Amino acid sequence: MLRVNDTPLEFEAGMTVRDILRRRNYVWRMIAVYVNGELVPRTTYDTRQVPDGADVKVIHQIAGG
């Protein structure tokens, strides 16, 4: 079981950051993803596997002013 923004998500072996984003329907282009407190580079979303029990934070980046 994973936690994505404090909400449970069923774990599957080999799951990547991109898989999590698709499952949770995160389509906003400007996001930051942290796995267990570590920032995941956008270029590795397709290959970065997420371990069972991970705490994943997805943060939408917005401009303000």
PDBQT receptor file of N, H, CA, C and O in Angstrom, charges set to zero:
ATOM      1  N   MET A   1       0.843  -1.174   0.000  1.00  0.00    +0.000 N 
ATOM      2  CA  MET A   1       0.000   0.000   0.000  1.00  0.00    +0.000 C 
ATOM      3  C   MET A   1       0.893   1.243   0.000  1.00  0.00    +0.000 C 
ATOM      4  O   MET A   1       1.863   1.328   0.753  1.00  0.00    +0.000 OA
ATOM      5  N   LEU A   2       0.548   2.195  -0.852  1.00  0.00    +0.000 N 
ATOM      6  H   LEU A   2      -0.240   2.126  -1.464  1.00  0.00    +0.000 HD
ATOM      7  CA  LEU A   2       1.237   3.478  -0.908  1.00  0.00    +0.000 C 
ATOM      8  C   LEU A   2       0.337   4.547  -0.315  1.00  0.00    +0.000 C 
ATOM      9  O   LEU A   2      -0.863   4.337  -0.134  1.00  0.00    +0.000 OA
ATOM     10  N   ARG A   3       0.926   5.689  -0.018  1.00  0.00    +0.000 N 
ATOM     11  H   ARG A   3       1.900   5.860  -0.166  1.00  0.00    +0.000 HD
ATOM     12  CA  ARG A   3       0.128   6.856   0.361  1.00  0.00    +0.000 C 
ATOM     13  C   ARG A   3       0.502   7.966  -0.616  1.00  0.00    +0.000 C 
ATOM     14  O   ARG A   3       1.665   8.353  -0.723  1.00  0.00    +0.000 OA
ATOM     15  N   VAL A   4      -0.499   8.466  -1.320  1.00  0.00    +0.000 N 
ATOM     16  H   VAL A   4      -1.444   8.152  -1.233  1.00  0.00    +0.000 HD
ATOM     17  CA  VAL A   4      -0.305   9.548  -2.277  1.00  0.00    +0.000 C 
ATOM     18  C   VAL A   4      -1.093  10.747  -1.757  1.00  0.00    +0.000 C 
ATOM     19  O   VAL A   4      -2.323  10.740  -1.724  1.00  0.00    +0.000 OA
ATOM     20  N   ASN A   5      -0.354  11.765  -1.356  1.00  0.00    +0.000 N 
ATOM     21  H   ASN A   5       0.645  11.771  -1.384  1.00  0.00    +0.000 HD
ATOM     22  CA  ASN A   5      -0.975  12.943  -0.729  1.00  0.00    +0.000 C 
ATOM     23  C   ASN A   5      -1.919  12.512   0.399  1.00  0.00    +0.000 C 
ATOM     24  O   ASN A   5      -3.042  13.001   0.519  1.00  0.00    +0.000 OA
ATOM     25  N   ASP A   6      -1.431  11.594   1.208  1.00  0.00    +0.000 N 
ATOM     26  H   ASP A   6      -0.518  11.196   1.111  1.00  0.00    +0.000 HD
ATOM     27  CA  ASP A   6      -2.125  11.089   2.393  1.00  0.00    +0.000 C 
ATOM     28  C   ASP A   6      -3.361  10.246   2.093  1.00  0.00    +0.000 C 
ATOM     29  O   ASP A   6      -4.176  10.013   2.986  1.00  0.00    +0.000 OA
ATOM     30  N   THR A   7      -3.513   9.785   0.854  1.00  0.00    +0.000 N 
ATOM     31  H   THR A   7      -2.851   9.974   0.129  1.00  0.00    +0.000 HD
ATOM     32  CA  THR A   7      -4.622   8.917   0.477  1.00  0.00    +0.000 C 
ATOM     33  C   THR A   7      -4.046   7.569   0.045  1.00  0.00    +0.000 C 
ATOM     34  O   THR A   7      -3.099   7.535  -0.741  1.00  0.00    +0.000 OA
ATOM     35  N   PRO A   8      -4.597   6.456   0.542  1.00  0.00    +0.000 N 
ATOM     36  CA  PRO A   8      -4.057   5.136   0.188  1.00  0.00    +0.000 C 
ATOM     37  C   PRO A   8      -4.213   4.832  -1.300  1.00  0.00    +0.000 C 
ATOM     38  O   PRO A   8      -5.187   5.234  -1.936  1.00  0.00    +0.000 OA
ATOM     39  N   LEU A   9      -3.223   4.109  -1.842  1.00  0.00    +0.000 N 
ATOM     40  H   LEU A   9      -2.431   3.782  -1.326  1.00  0.00    +0.000 HD
ATOM     41  CA  LEU A   9      -3.256   3.616  -3.218  1.00  0.00    +0.000 C 
ATOM     42  C   LEU A   9      -2.670   2.218  -3.197  1.00  0.00    +0.000 C 
ATOM     43  O   LEU A   9      -1.599   1.992  -2.634  1.00  0.00    +0.000 OA
ATOM     44  N   GLU A  10      -3.380   1.277  -3.815  1.00  0.00    +0.000 N 
ATOM     45  H   GLU A  10      -4.250   1.461  -4.272  1.00  0.00    +0.000 HD
ATOM     46  CA  GLU A  10      -2.922  -0.112  -3.857  1.00  0.00    +0.000 C 
ATOM     47  C   GLU A  10      -1.585  -0.208  -4.593  1.00  0.00    +0.000 C 
ATOM     48  O   GLU A  10      -1.432   0.343  -5.683  1.00  0.00    +0.000 OA
ATOM     49  N   PHE A  11      -0.641  -0.892  -4.007  1.00  0.00    +0.000 N 
ATOM     50  H   PHE A  11      -0.766  -1.340  -3.122  1.00  0.00    +0.000 HD
ATOM     51  CA  PHE A  11       0.694  -1.072  -4.587  1.00  0.00    +0.000 C 
ATOM     52  C   PHE A  11       0.684  -2.212  -5.591  1.00  0.00    +0.000 C 
ATOM     53  O   PHE A  11       0.015  -3.225  -5.388  1.00  0.00    +0.000 OA
ATOM     54  N   GLU A  12       1.435  -2.041  -6.683  1.00  0.00    +0.000 N 
ATOM     55  H   GLU A  12       1.978  -1.218  -6.849  1.00  0.00    +0.000 HD
ATOM     56  CA  GLU A  12       1.692  -3.113  -7.640  1.00  0.00    +0.000 C 
ATOM     57  C   GLU A  12       3.187  -3.145  -7.920  1.00  0.00    +0.000 C 
ATOM     58  O   GLU A  12       3.811  -2.097  -8.094  1.00  0.00    +0.000 OA
ATOM     59  N   ALA A  13       3.753  -4.317  -7.964  1.00  0.00    +0.000 N 
ATOM     60  H   ALA A  13       3.247  -5.168  -7.823  1.00  0.00    +0.000 HD
ATOM     61  CA  ALA A  13       5.189  -4.463  -8.223  1.00  0.00    +0.000 C 
ATOM     62  C   ALA A  13       5.558  -3.791  -9.539  1.00  0.00    +0.000 C 
ATOM     63  O   ALA A  13       4.852  -3.939 -10.536  1.00  0.00    +0.000 OA
ATOM     64  N   GLY A  14       6.662  -3.055  -9.540  1.00  0.00    +0.000 N 
ATOM     65  H   GLY A  14       7.236  -2.935  -8.730  1.00  0.00    +0.000 HD
ATOM     66  CA  GLY A  14       7.141  -2.390 -10.736  1.00  0.00    +0.000 C 
ATOM     67  C   GLY A  14       6.490  -1.043 -11.004  1.00  0.00    +0.000 C 
ATOM     68  O   GLY A  14       6.765  -0.417 -12.028  1.00  0.00    +0.000 OA
ATOM     69  N   MET A  15       5.633  -0.591 -10.101  1.00  0.00    +0.000 N 
ATOM     70  H   MET A  15       5.409  -1.099  -9.269  1.00  0.00    +0.000 HD
ATOM     71  CA  MET A  15       4.921   0.675 -10.282  1.00  0.00    +0.000 C 
ATOM     72  C   MET A  15       5.908   1.840 -10.342  1.00  0.00    +0.000 C 
ATOM     73  O   MET A  15       6.823   1.937  -9.525  1.00  0.00    +0.000 OA
ATOM     74  N   THR A  16       5.706   2.724 -11.328  1.00  0.00    +0.000 N 
ATOM     75  H   THR A  16       4.963   2.645 -11.992  1.00  0.00    +0.000 HD
ATOM     76  CA  THR A  16       6.567   3.891 -11.488  1.00  0.00    +0.000 C 
ATOM     77  C   THR A  16       5.824   5.157 -11.069  1.00  0.00    +0.000 C 
ATOM     78  O   THR A  16       4.614   5.145 -10.843  1.00  0.00    +0.000 OA
ATOM     79  N   VAL A  17       6.572   6.234 -10.973  1.00  0.00    +0.000 N 
ATOM     80  H   VAL A  17       7.555   6.244 -11.157  1.00  0.00    +0.000 HD
ATOM     81  CA  VAL A  17       5.960   7.529 -10.663  1.00  0.00    +0.000 C 
ATOM     82  C   VAL A  17       4.897   7.855 -11.709  1.00  0.00    +0.000 C 
ATOM     83  O   VAL A  17       3.809   8.311 -11.358  1.00  0.00    +0.000 OA
ATOM     84  N   ARG A  18       5.194   7.628 -12.986  1.00  0.00    +0.000 N 
ATOM     85  H   ARG A  18       6.077   7.257 -13.272  1.00  0.00    +0.000 HD
ATOM     86  CA  ARG A  18       4.230   7.899 -14.061  1.00  0.00    +0.000 C 
ATOM     87  C   ARG A  18       2.947   7.091 -13.861  1.00  0.00    +0.000 C 
ATOM     88  O   ARG A  18       1.855   7.609 -14.094  1.00  0.00    +0.000 OA
ATOM     89  N   ASP A  19       3.062   5.827 -13.433  1.00  0.00    +0.000 N 
ATOM     90  H   ASP A  19       3.949   5.407 -13.245  1.00  0.00    +0.000 HD
ATOM     91  CA  ASP A  19       1.883   5.001 -13.174  1.00  0.00    +0.000 C 
ATOM     92  C   ASP A  19       0.997   5.633 -12.103  1.00  0.00    +0.000 C 
ATOM     93  O   ASP A  19      -0.227   5.665 -12.235  1.00  0.00    +0.000 OA
ATOM     94  N   ILE A  20       1.618   6.127 -11.058  1.00  0.00    +0.000 N 
ATOM     95  H   ILE A  20       2.612   6.102 -10.950  1.00  0.00    +0.000 HD
ATOM     96  CA  ILE A  20       0.869   6.758  -9.965  1.00  0.00    +0.000 C 
ATOM     97  C   ILE A  20       0.165   8.010 -10.473  1.00  0.00    +0.000 C 
ATOM     98  O   ILE A  20      -1.006   8.231 -10.165  1.00  0.00    +0.000 OA
ATOM     99  N   LEU A  21       0.861   8.820 -11.239  1.00  0.00    +0.000 N 
ATOM    100  H   LEU A  21       1.813   8.640 -11.489  1.00  0.00    +0.000 HD
ATOM    101  CA  LEU A  21       0.256  10.045 -11.763  1.00  0.00    +0.000 C 
ATOM    102  C   LEU A  21      -0.952   9.721 -12.643  1.00  0.00    +0.000 C 
ATOM    103  O   LEU A  21      -1.971  10.408 -12.574  1.00  0.00    +0.000 OA
ATOM    104  N   ARG A  22      -0.844   8.699 -13.455  1.00  0.00    +0.000 N 
ATOM    105  H   ARG A  22      -0.016   8.141 -13.511  1.00  0.00    +0.000 HD
ATOM    106  CA  ARG A  22      -1.971   8.299 -14.317  1.00  0.00    +0.000 C 
ATOM    107  C   ARG A  22      -3.145   7.786 -13.492  1.00  0.00    +0.000 C 
ATOM    108  O   ARG A  22      -4.296   8.139 -13.749  1.00  0.00    +0.000 OA
ATOM    109  N   ARG A  23      -2.853   6.964 -12.518  1.00  0.00    +0.000 N 
ATOM    110  H   ARG A  23      -1.918   6.677 -12.310  1.00  0.00    +0.000 HD
ATOM    111  CA  ARG A  23      -3.936   6.404 -11.688  1.00  0.00    +0.000 C 
ATOM    112  C   ARG A  23      -4.700   7.481 -10.922  1.00  0.00    +0.000 C 
ATOM    113  O   ARG A  23      -5.916   7.398 -10.750  1.00  0.00    +0.000 OA
ATOM    114  N   ARG A  24      -3.979   8.468 -10.476  1.00  0.00    +0.000 N 
ATOM    115  H   ARG A  24      -2.991   8.536 -10.615  1.00  0.00    +0.000 HD
ATOM    116  CA  ARG A  24      -4.610   9.551  -9.718  1.00  0.00    +0.000 C 
ATOM    117  C   ARG A  24      -5.047  10.714 -10.607  1.00  0.00    +0.000 C 
ATOM    118  O   ARG A  24      -5.528  11.737 -10.120  1.00  0.00    +0.000 OA
ATOM    119  N   ASN A  25      -4.872  10.539 -11.920  1.00  0.00    +0.000 N 
ATOM    120  H   ASN A  25      -4.481   9.707 -12.316  1.00  0.00    +0.000 HD
ATOM    121  CA  ASN A  25      -5.304  11.529 -12.899  1.00  0.00    +0.000 C 
ATOM    122  C   ASN A  25      -4.666  12.900 -12.697  1.00  0.00    +0.000 C 
ATOM    123  O   ASN A  25      -5.326  13.931 -12.825  1.00  0.00    +0.000 OA
ATOM    124  N   TYR A  26      -3.386  12.896 -12.383  1.00  0.00    +0.000 N 
ATOM    125  H   TYR A  26      -2.849  12.059 -12.279  1.00  0.00    +0.000 HD
ATOM    126  CA  TYR A  26      -2.631  14.150 -12.296  1.00  0.00    +0.000 C 
ATOM    127  C   TYR A  26      -2.177  14.503 -13.703  1.00  0.00    +0.000 C 
ATOM    128  O   TYR A  26      -1.244  13.896 -14.230  1.00  0.00    +0.000 OA
ATOM    129  N   VAL A  27      -2.832  15.479 -14.310  1.00  0.00    +0.000 N 
ATOM    130  H   VAL A  27      -3.589  15.972 -13.882  1.00  0.00    +0.000 HD
ATOM    131  CA  VAL A  27      -2.524  15.854 -15.683  1.00  0.00    +0.000 C 
ATOM    132  C   VAL A  27      -1.876  17.234 -15.778  1.00  0.00    +0.000 C 
ATOM    133  O   VAL A  27      -1.392  17.618 -16.843  1.00  0.00    +0.000 OA
ATOM    134  N   TRP A  28      -1.864  17.968 -14.690  1.00  0.00    +0.000 N 
ATOM    135  H   TRP A  28      -2.257  17.656 -13.825  1.00  0.00    +0.000 HD
ATOM    136  CA  TRP A  28      -1.246  19.286 -14.686  1.00  0.00    +0.000 C 
ATOM    137  C   TRP A  28       0.231  19.127 -15.007  1.00  0.00    +0.000 C 
ATOM    138  O   TRP A  28       0.908  18.297 -14.401  1.00  0.00    +0.000 OA
ATOM    139  N   ARG A  29       0.739  19.908 -15.947  1.00  0.00    +0.000 N 
ATOM    140  H   ARG A  29       0.189  20.582 -16.439  1.00  0.00    +0.000 HD
ATOM    141  CA  ARG A  29       2.125  19.770 -16.402  1.00  0.00    +0.000 C 
ATOM    142  C   ARG A  29       3.145  20.188 -15.344  1.00  0.00    +0.000 C 
ATOM    143  O   ARG A  29       4.203  19.572 -15.218  1.00  0.00    +0.000 OA
ATOM    144  N   MET A  30       2.830  21.209 -14.605  1.00  0.00    +0.000 N 
ATOM    145  H   MET A  30       1.971  21.710 -14.708  1.00  0.00    +0.000 HD
ATOM    146  CA  MET A  30       3.775  21.761 -13.634  1.00  0.00    +0.000 C 
ATOM    147  C   MET A  30       3.521  21.153 -12.246  1.00  0.00    +0.000 C 
ATOM    148  O   MET A  30       2.775  21.704 -11.437  1.00  0.00    +0.000 OA
ATOM    149  N   ILE A  31       4.153  20.019 -11.998  1.00  0.00    +0.000 N 
ATOM    150  H   ILE A  31       4.759  19.571 -12.656  1.00  0.00    +0.000 HD
ATOM    151  CA  ILE A  31       4.043  19.377 -10.687  1.00  0.00    +0.000 C 
ATOM    152  C   ILE A  31       5.438  19.014 -10.197  1.00  0.00    +0.000 C 
ATOM    153  O   ILE A  31       6.395  18.919 -10.965  1.00  0.00    +0.000 OA
ATOM    154  N   ALA A  32       5.508  18.819  -8.900  1.00  0.00    +0.000 N 
ATOM    155  H   ALA A  32       4.731  18.896  -8.276  1.00  0.00    +0.000 HD
ATOM    156  CA  ALA A  32       6.717  18.284  -8.273  1.00  0.00    +0.000 C 
ATOM    157  C   ALA A  32       6.298  17.005  -7.555  1.00  0.00    +0.000 C 
ATOM    158  O   ALA A  32       5.255  16.966  -6.903  1.00  0.00    +0.000 OA
ATOM    159  N   VAL A  33       7.108  15.968  -7.676  1.00  0.00    +0.000 N 
ATOM    160  H   VAL A  33       7.956  16.000  -8.206  1.00  0.00    +0.000 HD
ATOM    161  CA  VAL A  33       6.802  14.688  -7.035  1.00  0.00    +0.000 C 
ATOM    162  C   VAL A  33       7.931  14.340  -6.077  1.00  0.00    +0.000 C 
ATOM    163  O   VAL A  33       9.110  14.392  -6.429  1.00  0.00    +0.000 OA
ATOM    164  N   TYR A  34       7.543  13.985  -4.867  1.00  0.00    +0.000 N 
ATOM    165  H   TYR A  34       6.586  13.942  -4.582  1.00  0.00    +0.000 HD
ATOM    166  CA  TYR A  34       8.487  13.546  -3.846  1.00  0.00    +0.000 C 
ATOM    167  C   TYR A  34       8.129  12.121  -3.442  1.00  0.00    +0.000 C 
ATOM    168  O   TYR A  34       6.960  11.812  -3.214  1.00  0.00    +0.000 OA
ATOM    169  N   VAL A  35       9.120  11.266  -3.355  1.00  0.00    +0.000 N 
ATOM    170  H   VAL A  35      10.070  11.517  -3.541  1.00  0.00    +0.000 HD
ATOM    171  CA  VAL A  35       8.929   9.900  -2.861  1.00  0.00    +0.000 C 
ATOM    172  C   VAL A  35       9.762   9.768  -1.604  1.00  0.00    +0.000 C 
ATOM    173  O   VAL A  35      10.987   9.879  -1.644  1.00  0.00    +0.000 OA
ATOM    174  N   ASN A  36       9.094   9.531  -0.493  1.00  0.00    +0.000 N 
ATOM    175  H   ASN A  36       8.099   9.441  -0.462  1.00  0.00    +0.000 HD
ATOM    176  CA  ASN A  36       9.749   9.437   0.809  1.00  0.00    +0.000 C 
ATOM    177  C   ASN A  36      10.636  10.655   1.078  1.00  0.00    +0.000 C 
ATOM    178  O   ASN A  36      11.739  10.530   1.610  1.00  0.00    +0.000 OA
ATOM    179  N   GLY A  37      10.140  11.822   0.704  1.00  0.00    +0.000 N 
ATOM    180  H   GLY A  37       9.244  11.924   0.272  1.00  0.00    +0.000 HD
ATOM    181  CA  GLY A  37      10.839  13.070   0.983  1.00  0.00    +0.000 C 
ATOM    182  C   GLY A  37      11.893  13.468  -0.031  1.00  0.00    +0.000 C 
ATOM    183  O   GLY A  37      12.494  14.535   0.097  1.00  0.00    +0.000 OA
ATOM    184  N   GLU A  38      12.131  12.638  -1.035  1.00  0.00    +0.000 N 
ATOM    185  H   GLU A  38      11.643  11.772  -1.138  1.00  0.00    +0.000 HD
ATOM    186  CA  GLU A  38      13.160  12.916  -2.052  1.00  0.00    +0.000 C 
ATOM    187  C   GLU A  38      12.495  13.394  -3.343  1.00  0.00    +0.000 C 
ATOM    188  O   GLU A  38      11.605  12.726  -3.870  1.00  0.00    +0.000 OA
ATOM    189  N   LEU A  39      12.927  14.552  -3.850  1.00  0.00    +0.000 N 
ATOM    190  H   LEU A  39      13.649  15.095  -3.422  1.00  0.00    +0.000 HD
ATOM    191  CA  LEU A  39      12.405  15.079  -5.104  1.00  0.00    +0.000 C 
ATOM    192  C   LEU A  39      12.785  14.151  -6.246  1.00  0.00    +0.000 C 
ATOM    193  O   LEU A  39      13.947  13.771  -6.390  1.00  0.00    +0.000 OA
ATOM    194  N   VAL A  40      11.797  13.789  -7.057  1.00  0.00    +0.000 N 
ATOM    195  H   VAL A  40      10.853  14.097  -6.940  1.00  0.00    +0.000 HD
ATOM    196  CA  VAL A  40      12.033  12.912  -8.202  1.00  0.00    +0.000 C 
ATOM    197  C   VAL A  40      12.164  13.784  -9.454  1.00  0.00    +0.000 C 
ATOM    198  O   VAL A  40      11.238  14.528  -9.775  1.00  0.00    +0.000 OA
ATOM    199  N   PRO A  41      13.285  13.710 -10.164  1.00  0.00    +0.000 N 
ATOM    200  CA  PRO A  41      13.437  14.488 -11.395  1.00  0.00    +0.000 C 
ATOM    201  C   PRO A  41      12.379  14.081 -12.428  1.00  0.00    +0.000 C 
ATOM    202  O   PRO A  41      12.110  12.895 -12.616  1.00  0.00    +0.000 OA
ATOM    203  N   ARG A  42      11.794  15.059 -13.084  1.00  0.00    +0.000 N 
ATOM    204  H   ARG A  42      12.013  16.023 -12.932  1.00  0.00    +0.000 HD
ATOM    205  CA  ARG A  42      10.743  14.819 -14.078  1.00  0.00    +0.000 C 
ATOM    206  C   ARG A  42      11.210  13.831 -15.162  1.00  0.00    +0.000 C 
ATOM    207  O   ARG A  42      10.412  13.040 -15.666  1.00  0.00    +0.000 OA
ATOM    208  N   THR A  43      12.476  13.877 -15.510  1.00  0.00    +0.000 N 
ATOM    209  H   THR A  43      13.125  14.519 -15.101  1.00  0.00    +0.000 HD
ATOM    210  CA  THR A  43      12.998  13.010 -16.570  1.00  0.00    +0.000 C 
ATOM    211  C   THR A  43      13.010  11.535 -16.178  1.00  0.00    +0.000 C 
ATOM    212  O   THR A  43      13.231  10.673 -17.029  1.00  0.00    +0.000 OA
ATOM    213  N   THR A  44      12.776  11.234 -14.900  1.00  0.00    +0.000 N 
ATOM    214  H   THR A  44      12.597  11.934 -14.208  1.00  0.00    +0.000 HD
ATOM    215  CA  THR A  44      12.801   9.837 -14.450  1.00  0.00    +0.000 C 
ATOM    216  C   THR A  44      11.420   9.295 -14.083  1.00  0.00    +0.000 C 
ATOM    217  O   THR A  44      11.317   8.174 -13.585  1.00  0.00    +0.000 OA
ATOM    218  N   TYR A  45      10.358  10.065 -14.319  1.00  0.00    +0.000 N 
ATOM    219  H   TYR A  45      10.441  10.976 -14.723  1.00  0.00    +0.000 HD
ATOM    220  CA  TYR A  45       9.002   9.620 -13.948  1.00  0.00    +0.000 C 
ATOM    221  C   TYR A  45       8.646   8.269 -14.570  1.00  0.00    +0.000 C 
ATOM    222  O   TYR A  45       7.984   7.450 -13.932  1.00  0.00    +0.000 OA
ATOM    223  N   ASP A  46       9.083   8.030 -15.814  1.00  0.00    +0.000 N 
ATOM    224  H   ASP A  46       9.621   8.695 -16.332  1.00  0.00    +0.000 HD
ATOM    225  CA  ASP A  46       8.733   6.784 -16.504  1.00  0.00    +0.000 C 
ATOM    226  C   ASP A  46       9.523   5.582 -16.009  1.00  0.00    +0.000 C 
ATOM    227  O   ASP A  46       9.092   4.445 -16.197  1.00  0.00    +0.000 OA
ATOM    228  N   THR A  47      10.665   5.810 -15.383  1.00  0.00    +0.000 N 
ATOM    229  H   THR A  47      11.016   6.735 -15.230  1.00  0.00    +0.000 HD
ATOM    230  CA  THR A  47      11.524   4.700 -14.965  1.00  0.00    +0.000 C 
ATOM    231  C   THR A  47      11.678   4.568 -13.454  1.00  0.00    +0.000 C 
ATOM    232  O   THR A  47      12.068   3.506 -12.970  1.00  0.00    +0.000 OA
ATOM    233  N   ARG A  48      11.386   5.611 -12.709  1.00  0.00    +0.000 N 
ATOM    234  H   ARG A  48      11.069   6.474 -13.102  1.00  0.00    +0.000 HD
ATOM    235  CA  ARG A  48      11.578   5.590 -11.253  1.00  0.00    +0.000 C 
ATOM    236  C   ARG A  48      10.511   4.735 -10.597  1.00  0.00    +0.000 C 
ATOM    237  O   ARG A  48       9.342   5.118 -10.538  1.00  0.00    +0.000 OA
ATOM    238  N   GLN A  49      10.923   3.569 -10.101  1.00  0.00    +0.000 N 
ATOM    239  H   GLN A  49      11.872   3.258 -10.149  1.00  0.00    +0.000 HD
ATOM    240  CA  GLN A  49       9.989   2.684  -9.420  1.00  0.00    +0.000 C 
ATOM    241  C   GLN A  49       9.771   3.164  -7.994  1.00  0.00    +0.000 C 
ATOM    242  O   GLN A  49      10.670   3.711  -7.355  1.00  0.00    +0.000 OA
ATOM    243  N   VAL A  50       8.564   2.946  -7.517  1.00  0.00    +0.000 N 
ATOM    244  H   VAL A  50       7.834   2.502  -8.036  1.00  0.00    +0.000 HD
ATOM    245  CA  VAL A  50       8.174   3.376  -6.179  1.00  0.00    +0.000 C 
ATOM    246  C   VAL A  50       8.022   2.128  -5.307  1.00  0.00    +0.000 C 
ATOM    247  O   VAL A  50       7.303   1.200  -5.677  1.00  0.00    +0.000 OA
ATOM    248  N   PRO A  51       8.694   2.101  -4.152  1.00  0.00    +0.000 N 
ATOM    249  CA  PRO A  51       8.623   0.904  -3.306  1.00  0.00    +0.000 C 
ATOM    250  C   PRO A  51       7.305   0.818  -2.536  1.00  0.00    +0.000 C 
ATOM    251  O   PRO A  51       6.651   1.826  -2.270  1.00  0.00    +0.000 OA
ATOM    252  N   ASP A  52       6.943  -0.395  -2.194  1.00  0.00    +0.000 N 
ATOM    253  H   ASP A  52       7.475  -1.214  -2.411  1.00  0.00    +0.000 HD
ATOM    254  CA  ASP A  52       5.756  -0.620  -1.367  1.00  0.00    +0.000 C 
ATOM    255  C   ASP A  52       5.919   0.149  -0.056  1.00  0.00    +0.000 C 
ATOM    256  O   ASP A  52       7.002   0.161   0.530  1.00  0.00    +0.000 OA
ATOM    257  N   GLY A  53       4.863   0.778   0.392  1.00  0.00    +0.000 N 
ATOM    258  H   GLY A  53       3.984   0.768  -0.084  1.00  0.00    +0.000 HD
ATOM    259  CA  GLY A  53       4.878   1.515   1.648  1.00  0.00    +0.000 C 
ATOM    260  C   GLY A  53       5.368   2.946   1.507  1.00  0.00    +0.000 C 
ATOM    261  O   GLY A  53       5.475   3.659   2.505  1.00  0.00    +0.000 OA
ATOM    262  N   ALA A  54       5.668   3.382   0.286  1.00  0.00    +0.000 N 
ATOM    263  H   ALA A  54       5.581   2.803  -0.525  1.00  0.00    +0.000 HD
ATOM    264  CA  ALA A  54       6.209   4.727   0.072  1.00  0.00    +0.000 C 
ATOM    265  C   ALA A  54       5.178   5.803   0.378  1.00  0.00    +0.000 C 
ATOM    266  O   ALA A  54       3.971   5.601   0.244  1.00  0.00    +0.000 OA
ATOM    267  N   ASP A  55       5.694   6.945   0.791  1.00  0.00    +0.000 N 
ATOM    268  H   ASP A  55       6.675   7.109   0.899  1.00  0.00    +0.000 HD
ATOM    269  CA  ASP A  55       4.884   8.150   0.979  1.00  0.00    +0.000 C 
ATOM    270  C   ASP A  55       5.186   9.065  -0.209  1.00  0.00    +0.000 C 
ATOM    271  O   ASP A  55       6.302   9.563  -0.353  1.00  0.00    +0.000 OA
ATOM    272  N   VAL A  56       4.182   9.280  -1.052  1.00  0.00    +0.000 N 
ATOM    273  H   VAL A  56       3.275   8.876  -0.934  1.00  0.00    +0.000 HD
ATOM    274  CA  VAL A  56       4.348  10.064  -2.279  1.00  0.00    +0.000 C 
ATOM    275  C   VAL A  56       3.589  11.373  -2.121  1.00  0.00    +0.000 C 
ATOM    276  O   VAL A  56       2.424  11.384  -1.723  1.00  0.00    +0.000 OA
ATOM    277  N   LYS A  57       4.249  12.460  -2.433  1.00  0.00    +0.000 N 
ATOM    278  H   LYS A  57       5.195  12.451  -2.757  1.00  0.00    +0.000 HD
ATOM    279  CA  LYS A  57       3.621  13.784  -2.420  1.00  0.00    +0.000 C 
ATOM    280  C   LYS A  57       3.663  14.334  -3.834  1.00  0.00    +0.000 C 
ATOM    281  O   LYS A  57       4.719  14.367  -4.466  1.00  0.00    +0.000 OA
ATOM    282  N   VAL A  58       2.514  14.764  -4.326  1.00  0.00    +0.000 N 
ATOM    283  H   VAL A  58       1.656  14.737  -3.813  1.00  0.00    +0.000 HD
ATOM    284  CA  VAL A  58       2.416  15.406  -5.634  1.00  0.00    +0.000 C 
ATOM    285  C   VAL A  58       1.938  16.825  -5.378  1.00  0.00    +0.000 C 
ATOM    286  O   VAL A  58       0.865  17.047  -4.816  1.00  0.00    +0.000 OA
ATOM    287  N   ILE A  59       2.751  17.773  -5.798  1.00  0.00    +0.000 N 
ATOM    288  H   ILE A  59       3.622  17.592  -6.254  1.00  0.00    +0.000 HD
ATOM    289  CA  ILE A  59       2.463  19.169  -5.509  1.00  0.00    +0.000 C 
ATOM    290  C   ILE A  59       2.312  19.931  -6.820  1.00  0.00    +0.000 C 
ATOM    291  O   ILE A  59       3.220  19.945  -7.651  1.00  0.00    +0.000 OA
ATOM    292  N   HIS A  60       1.153  20.564  -6.993  1.00  0.00    +0.000 N 
ATOM    293  H   HIS A  60       0.416  20.552  -6.317  1.00  0.00    +0.000 HD
ATOM    294  CA  HIS A  60       0.934  21.415  -8.168  1.00  0.00    +0.000 C 
ATOM    295  C   HIS A  60       1.667  22.718  -7.983  1.00  0.00    +0.000 C 
ATOM    296  O   HIS A  60       1.543  23.367  -6.944  1.00  0.00    +0.000 OA
ATOM    297  N   GLN A  61       2.428  23.103  -8.981  1.00  0.00    +0.000 N 
ATOM    298  H   GLN A  61       2.529  22.576  -9.825  1.00  0.00    +0.000 HD
ATOM    299  CA  GLN A  61       3.146  24.367  -8.951  1.00  0.00    +0.000 C 
ATOM    300  C   GLN A  61       2.306  25.382  -9.714  1.00  0.00    +0.000 C 
ATOM    301  O   GLN A  61       1.910  25.152 -10.857  1.00  0.00    +0.000 OA
ATOM    302  N   ILE A  62       2.041  26.520  -9.053  1.00  0.00    +0.000 N 
ATOM    303  H   ILE A  62       2.363  26.707  -8.125  1.00  0.00    +0.000 HD
ATOM    304  CA  ILE A  62       1.273  27.567  -9.695  1.00  0.00    +0.000 C 
ATOM    305  C   ILE A  62       1.990  28.895  -9.533  1.00  0.00    +0.000 C 
ATOM    306  O   ILE A  62       2.738  29.102  -8.578  1.00  0.00    +0.000 OA
ATOM    307  N   ALA A  63       1.756  29.774 -10.463  1.00  0.00    +0.000 N 
ATOM    308  H   ALA A  63       1.148  29.606 -11.239  1.00  0.00    +0.000 HD
ATOM    309  CA  ALA A  63       2.346  31.102 -10.382  1.00  0.00    +0.000 C 
ATOM    310  C   ALA A  63       1.395  32.016  -9.620  1.00  0.00    +0.000 C 
ATOM    311  O   ALA A  63       0.176  31.864  -9.694  1.00  0.00    +0.000 OA
ATOM    312  N   GLY A  64       1.943  32.928  -8.918  1.00  0.00    +0.000 N 
ATOM    313  H   GLY A  64       2.933  33.052  -8.857  1.00  0.00    +0.000 HD
ATOM    314  CA  GLY A  64       1.113  33.863  -8.166  1.00  0.00    +0.000 C 
ATOM    315  C   GLY A  64       1.594  35.277  -8.387  1.00  0.00    +0.000 C 
ATOM    316  O   GLY A  64       2.582  35.528  -9.078  1.00  0.00    +0.000 OA
ATOM    317  N   GLY A  65       0.890  36.161  -7.798  1.00  0.00    +0.000 N 
ATOM    318  H   GLY A  65       0.088  35.957  -7.237  1.00  0.00    +0.000 HD
ATOM    319  CA  GLY A  65       1.339  37.532  -7.955  1.00  0.00    +0.000 C 
ATOM    320  C   GLY A  65       0.343  38.517  -7.427  1.00  0.00    +0.000 C 
ATOM    321  O   GLY A  65       0.577  39.724  -7.486  1.00  0.00    +0.000 OA
TER     322      GLY A  65
